């Protein structure tokens, strides 16, 4: 029987590549997108496209109702926004800050709350796409404050979820994909999207329950929180 993965934020970039690669491996892929009818052109025909907006609690609840108690072997939270980048230490405006935090923190929080037990039922993995920019121990810059703070907060969501769902059988992790050539990462980024996702998939495939609550990059290196 094929394994099942729910990819949240699958309409472009890393999320789309996750959906494509897992579908090619024969997984049952549920791809959550804000506009599934537009995403269909990029997706393999076998992918189950579902409407999912991580900024909308009702959208998450609707997908939860649709999936019901179905076990999930893997849940990947990919949806995210970068927000303003002033190039130096500068507080963002209220609307910009709220938008970044809502998408990058509250979104994964609600997603895990909705589907954590589905993953635990399958003894599966919950993976939140984070960033080295959210590492307090490894930070080396002062730009993009909203994004940095949101990813640091998302890492706390992961640690709390690891405490909640780890004892139930799930393995919950944060993943840093590298600086990836996507719409968000830009054309000068160091890593291609297919290379990043191939690495992330290897990391996920090699996880054990001992890795619950870890922060790993696409090469498998442990990162400081």
N, C-alpha and C positions, 0 to 999 in steps of 0.2 A: 504494500500500500504506500502511495506517495506521501511525502511529508507536506505540511502546509505552512506557508509563510504569509503573514500580513505585513505589507510594506506601506507605511503611512508617509505620504509625500512622494508619490511615485510618478508624478507627471513629467519630471525633468531631472537632469543631473544624476546624482548618485542614487537617488531613489529609483529612477527609471532604470538605471543600469542594474541595480539589485533585482528588479522584477524580470528584466530580460535574461540575466544570467541564471537565476534560479529556475525560470521557466525552461531554459535550455537544458538544465540538469534533470528535468522531469518532475519538479516540485509543483504542487498545486499553489499557485500564486494568486493571492488576493491583493490587488493594487488599489490603495485608497488615494483618490485624487479629488481636488475641488471641482474639476470639470472633466469627468470621465469620458464624455463624448468627444472631447478634443484630444484626449490622451490616447484614444483607441488607435490612431494612425501610427503611433510609435510602438505599440505593444504587440507581442505575439498573440495569435488568435486564442491560445489556450489560457491566457491570463483573464482572471475574473475581476473586471473593473467595477469598483464601488465608489459612490460619492462619499467623500470624507474631507471635512474641513476642521483642522485642529483648533481653529479659533472659535468654533461653534459647538457648544456643549450638546445641543440637540442633534447635530450631525454625528457626533461620536456615539451618542446614545442610540441613534437609529441603526448604525452599523452593529452596535452591540446586540440590539434586538434581532437583527438579521442573522448574526452568527450564533446567537443563543449560547448554548453550552459546548459548541464545537471546540475540540482541542486545537491549539495552535502550537506547532513545533518551534516557531520563531516569530517574534514580533519585532519589527524594526521601525523606529521613529526617526524619519529622515527630514520631515518638514522643518524648515527654518528660514529666518530672514537675517540679513546682516545689519541693517539699519544704517544710520549716518556714520561716516568715517571722516572726522575732522582732521586727522593726521597728527593730532596732539591731544593732550589731556584737556577734554572739554565735555561738560555735561550736555546730554542731548535735551531737546525739548520734551515736554510732557507726552505729547502724542507719539513721538518717535520712540521714546523709552517704553511706553505702555504697549505699543505694537510689537516691539522686539520681545519683551518679557512675556506677553500673552502667547505669542507663537512658540517661542523657544523654551519656555518653562511651564506655563500652565497647560499648553498643548500636550507635551509628553506626560505630565502629571495625570491629566484626565484620561489619556490613552491607556496608560498602565493601570489606572484604577478600573477602567472598563474591561480590559482584556487580560489582566494579570492572572486571574484564576484559570482562564482558558489555557494560558501557557503553562502554568503549574500543573494542570491536569495532564499535559503531555510531557512533563519533566523537560520542558523546553527552555529557550533562551529569549530574554528581553534585551534588546540592544538599542541604546539611544545614541544617535549620532551627535557627538560633542565636538570639542576642538581643543587643541593644545593652548589656544588663546584663553580658554577657561581654566587653565591650570594655574593655581596661585603659586605653587612651588617652582614652576618653570617659566613664568611670564617674564618677558624681556622688553615689553613695549608699553606705551601709554595711550595708544590710539584706540578707536572703535570701542569706547567704554561700554556702551550699551550691549554690544555683542559679547565682549569679554565677561561682563557681569552676568549676562543671561546664561552663558555656557557654564560658568562657575555654579550658578544656581541649579542648572539642569543636572550637573554632577551630584549635587546634594539630593535631588529627586531620585537619582539612580541609587545612591547609597541607602536612602530610606526605603526604596522599593526592594532593594536586596535584603534588607532586614525583614521586610514584610513577606515577600514571596519566596525568598531563599529556603526558609524552613518548610515551605509547601512543595518544594521540588524544582522551582525555577532557578535559572542562573541569570542574574541581572548585571549588565555591564555598560560602561560608557566606551565609545569608540572614537578615536581621532583618525579621520580618513587621510590625513596629509593635506598639503596645500594643493588642491585639485583644480584642474582646468575645466571649470564649469562656469555657468553664468555668474555665480557668486564669486568663485575663485579668480576668474579672469584668465586671459590668454597667456600670461606670464608665469602661471603657477607651475610647480615642479613636477606634478604627478598627473598622468592621464586618468580619466575616470574609470576606464576598464581595468587598468592596473591597480588602482585603489580598491575597487570593489572585489577584484580577485583576491587581493591581500586580506581584506576584511572578511571575506567568506572563508578563507583558510583559518583565520583567527577564530571565527565562530565555530567552525567544524572541529577545531582542536580543543575547545573549552571543556573543562570539567567543573563539577560543583565547587571545587576549591577556588575557582576563579570568580565566584559570586562576589559582586561589589568591586570589581576591578576596573581600571581605566587603562585601555590598551590602544596602541596605534595600529595602523594597517600592516605593520611588519611583525606585530606581536609583542612589541616592547611595552613594558609597564611604564606608565606616566605618573608623575606626582600629582596629587590632588591640589 
